[in-house]
């Protein structure tokens, strides 16, 4: 949350939008194609500009375009880079509280996007690991069924040979015990996979919480854009 008085937000709108539109923008873009053309035009002007102050203004205008609420190709990361370049090239007096406030908003958005990307990568890794473990679990399940079937068959055969000599009976009993150990190992592996699934669910909850935080940040920026647009209308 930006801990500023609402009047600072309105001043920020005047600082970034109206002076820029009055400087070199031919008109306020309305469509995605117009925003793209204006972006290309400003980037070309930056390459051609010889004076650092002119380049600073152009970078500031690009930051405005990338954050404009009507721009379907909004790019807050690019806006942050353009604003940082502007503050680097502009005089020290241009580094006002409003500019720093706007810079903080963009950096917060970038941080949220990076955090969301990291959680997405972790989620994908967990899903992949879970899928692989699920495949192992399926194979273990099939093996477990086979082992149980064999165990049942051996138990039936054991009943038929109970009248045989004790040595043969002990051999069959030993085989059954080994199979039982294998069953227990597989069941232990099954419990470990279940624990991994719980970890994945926990990661899912964390990702949802991260998305909620990013959603709230985007809502704040959207409200900021709407306030700036309303102020522009009142000035016009």
N, C-alpha and C positions, 0 to 999 in steps of 0.2 A: 504494500500500500504506500502511495506517495504521501508523505506527511507534510503537506502544504495546504495553505488556505485556498479555497476555490478561486479566489481572485487571481492567484498566481497562475492557475491553469488557463484562465482567460487571457492573461498577459502573454502566456506562452503561445497561445493561438495567434495573437496579433503579431508576435515576434517572428514566428516561423512561416505563417501563411500569407497574410496580406502584404507585407513588404516585398515578399518574393514574387508574388503574382503581379505586383506592380512594376517590378524591375525589368524582367526580360521574358517572362512567359507571354506568348502571344495571346493565349486564351486559357480558360480553365478546362482541362480535358474532361470529357464526359464518357467516352467509351474506352474499352480496353485497347483498341487500336490507337486512339488518340494519346493515351497514356504511354504506350510503347513508343510512338513517334516522338513525343516530347522528351522521353528519356533518352532516346538515341540522339536527339538534337542537342540536349544539354551535355551529353558525354562528348560529342564532337566539339562543342564550344570549349569544354575543359581542355581538350587536347590542343586547341588553337590559341587559347588565352595565354598571353605572355605575362600578365600582371598577376601576382599571387592573390591580391584582394579580389580580383575578378573571379579567379578560380575558386576562392573560398565561397563567394556568393553562389556560384554554380553548384558547388557541392552541397550547399545548404538547400538549394532548390531541389536537387535530386533526393535529398533526405525527405523533403516534403512530399514529393511524388510517390516515393516508396511507402509512405505511411498514409496517404490519402484514402479516406474511407470509401471513395468511389472507384478506386483502382482495383480491378479484379486480380491484378498480379502483385498485390502488396507483398513486400519483402522486408521484414523488420531487420533482418541481419544486414542486408545491403544498406538500409537506412542508417543503421548504427555506424557502419564504416564511413558512409558519406558525412555523417554528423561529426564523427571523430576527425575526419580530414578537414572539415570546415573549421573546427575549433583549433586544429593545429596551424592552419594557415591564417585564420582571422586574428585581428589584434586582441590583446589581452582584455580589453574592455568589452569584447563581445562574449566573453565567458561569464554570462550572467547566471543568476540562480535559475531563471527560466530555462536556459540552455542546458544547465547541469541537470535540472529536473527531467527534461525530455531525454537527456542522455541516460539517466538512471532507468527510466521506463524501458527504453530499448535494450539496455543491458540486462534488465530483469527478464524481458521476453526471450532474449537470446539464451540466458541461463536456463529458463524453463524449457525451451526447445531442446537444448543440449541434454538436459536431465531426462526429458521424455524420450529422446533418441537413445540414451544409455539404457533406460528401462526397457525400451523396445528391443534393443539388442540382447539384453539379459533375458527378456521374455522369449525371444526367438531361440536363444541357446537352451533355455530350460525346456521349451517345447520340443526342440530337437532331441535333447537328452531324454526327455520323457518318452518321446516316440521310440527312440532306440531301446530304452529300458522296457517299454511296453512290448516291443518285438521280442526282447529277451524273455519277458514274462510270458508271452504267448508260447514261445518255444518250451520254456520251463513247464508251463501248464500242460502242454501236449506230452512232454516227457513224464510229467507227474501222472497223467492219466494212464500212459503206457506202463509206468512202474506199478501203479495201483492194480492195473489189470493183471500184470505179471504176478504181483503179490497175491492177488486172489486166486490165480491159477495155481501158484505154488502152494498156497494154503490148502486148496482142494487136493492137490497131489499129495501133500503132506498127510492129509487125513487117510489117504488110501495106503500109505506106506508106513503107517504107525506100527504095523505089526512086523516091520523089517527090523533088522539088527540096529542096535543103538548107535553105531558109528555112522551109518548112512543117515539116520535121523538127525544126528548132530550136524552133519554137513548141510543138510537142508535148513536147519534152524539157523546156522551161521549165515547162510545166504540171505535168509529173511531179515536177519538183524542188520546186515549191510545195506539191504534195500531200504530198511526203515531209517537208517542213518541218512541215506541219500534223500529220502522224503523229507526228513527234518531240515536238511540243508536247503532244499528247494523252498520249503515253507519259510525258512529264515530269509532267503533271498526275496520272497514275495513280500514279507514284512518290510524289508529295506526299500523295496520299490514303492510300497504304500507310503512310507515316510517321505520319499522323494516327491510323491504326488502332493503331499501336504505342504512341502516347501514350495512347490510350484503354485499352489493356491495362495500361499502367503505372498509370493512375488506378484501374483495377479492383483491382489488387494492393494499392494504398494503402488503398482502401476496405475490403478484407477485413482488412487489418491493424488498421484503426481499429475494425472490428466485434469483432475478437478482443479488443482492449483493453477495449472496453465490456463484452463478455461476462465477462471476468475480474473487472471491477469489480462487475458485477451478482452474480457468484458470491460475491464477498467479502461483499456486503451480505446475500445470502441466508443465508450461514453466520452472519452477525451476527444476523439475525432468528431463526434456529433456536436459537442460543445463548441469546438473550433469552427465547424460548419455553420452553426447558428450565429456565432459572432461574425463570421464573414458576411452572412446575409444581412445582418443588422447594419454593418458598416457600408455595404453596397447601397 
